[in-house]
């Protein structure tokens, strides 16, 4: 027996928009972290400066990886949403085709 999965396409579309914005924001934060780390690394002397620079670089790398994964999920979600919308339109077309007087947009 299979389980029924219910998807609200408009809600999924809102989630897609929010994930896209989050991915972009994480990418920008990563760039800012890299710049800040380099600035601290050159502004501070010795081991403290080196540690600050390394920390900024590691933070930027982590945020870049997270942004990449969020954008990959976004791409997958976008493909799923397009597929769901196409299936929904096809089903609506089949249901409306047999009803006299009903005009189905194509």
C-alpha positions as CSV (number, residue, x, y, z in Angstrom):
1,X,0.0,0.0,0.0
2,X,1.4,3.4,-0.9
3,X,1.0,6.5,1.1
4,X,-0.7,9.6,-0.2
5,X,1.5,12.7,-0.4
6,X,-0.3,16.1,-0.5
7,X,1.6,19.1,-1.8
8,X,0.4,22.7,-1.7
9,X,2.1,24.1,-4.7
10,X,1.8,27.8,-3.7
11,X,3.4,27.1,-0.3
12,X,6.1,25.1,-2.0
13,X,6.7,28.1,-4.2
14,X,7.1,30.4,-1.2
15,X,9.6,27.9,0.3
16,X,11.6,27.9,-2.9
17,X,11.8,31.7,-2.9
18,X,12.9,31.7,0.7
19,X,15.6,29.1,0.1
20,X,16.9,30.9,-2.9
21,X,17.2,34.1,-0.8
22,X,18.9,32.2,2.0
23,X,21.4,30.6,-0.4
24,X,22.3,34.0,-1.8
25,X,22.6,35.5,1.7
26,X,24.9,32.8,2.9
27,X,27.1,33.3,-0.1
28,X,27.4,37.0,0.7
29,X,28.1,36.3,4.3
30,X,30.8,33.9,3.3
31,X,32.5,36.5,1.2
32,X,32.2,39.1,4.0
33,X,33.8,36.6,6.5
34,X,36.7,35.9,4.1
35,X,37.4,39.7,3.8
36,X,37.1,40.2,7.5
37,X,39.4,37.4,8.3
38,X,42.0,38.7,5.8
39,X,41.7,42.2,7.3
40,X,42.1,40.9,10.9
41,X,45.0,38.7,9.8
42,X,46.9,41.7,8.4
43,X,45.9,44.1,11.2
44,X,46.9,42.0,14.1
45,X,50.5,40.8,14.6
46,X,51.8,37.4,15.3
47,X,49.8,34.3,16.2
48,X,46.7,36.3,17.0
49,X,46.5,37.7,13.5
50,X,47.2,34.4,11.9
51,X,44.5,32.7,14.0
52,X,42.0,35.5,13.1
53,X,42.8,35.1,9.4
54,X,42.5,31.4,9.5
55,X,39.2,31.6,11.4
56,X,37.8,34.0,8.8
57,X,38.9,31.7,6.0
58,X,37.4,28.6,7.7
59,X,34.2,30.4,8.4
60,X,34.0,31.6,4.8
61,X,34.6,28.0,3.5
62,X,31.9,26.6,5.8
63,X,29.4,29.2,4.7
64,X,30.2,28.7,1.0
65,X,29.6,24.9,1.4
66,X,26.3,25.6,3.2
67,X,25.3,28.1,0.5
68,X,26.1,25.5,-2.2
69,X,24.0,22.8,-0.5
70,X,21.1,25.2,0.0
71,X,21.2,26.2,-3.6
72,X,21.3,22.5,-4.7
73,X,18.2,21.8,-2.6
74,X,16.6,24.8,-4.2
75,X,17.3,23.5,-7.7
76,X,15.9,20.1,-6.7
77,X,12.8,21.7,-5.2
78,X,12.4,23.9,-8.3
79,X,12.5,20.8,-10.5
80,X,10.0,19.0,-8.3
81,X,7.6,22.1,-8.3
82,X,7.8,22.3,-12.1
83,X,7.0,18.6,-12.3
84,X,4.1,18.9,-9.8
85,X,2.6,21.9,-11.7
86,X,2.9,20.0,-15.0
87,X,1.2,16.9,-13.6
88,X,-1.5,19.1,-12.0
89,X,-2.2,20.9,-15.3
90,X,-2.3,17.6,-17.2
91,X,-4.8,16.1,-14.7
92,X,-6.9,19.3,-14.9
93,X,-6.9,19.0,-18.7
94,X,-8.0,15.4,-18.6
95,X,-10.8,16.1,-16.1
96,X,-12.1,19.1,-18.0
97,X,-11.9,17.4,-21.4
98,X,-15.0,15.3,-20.8
99,X,-17.2,18.0,-19.5
100,X,-19.4,19.8,-22.1
101,X,-19.2,23.6,-22.0
102,X,-16.0,23.6,-20.0
103,X,-13.1,25.5,-21.5
104,X,-9.7,24.2,-20.5
105,X,-6.7,26.6,-20.9
106,X,-3.7,25.0,-22.6
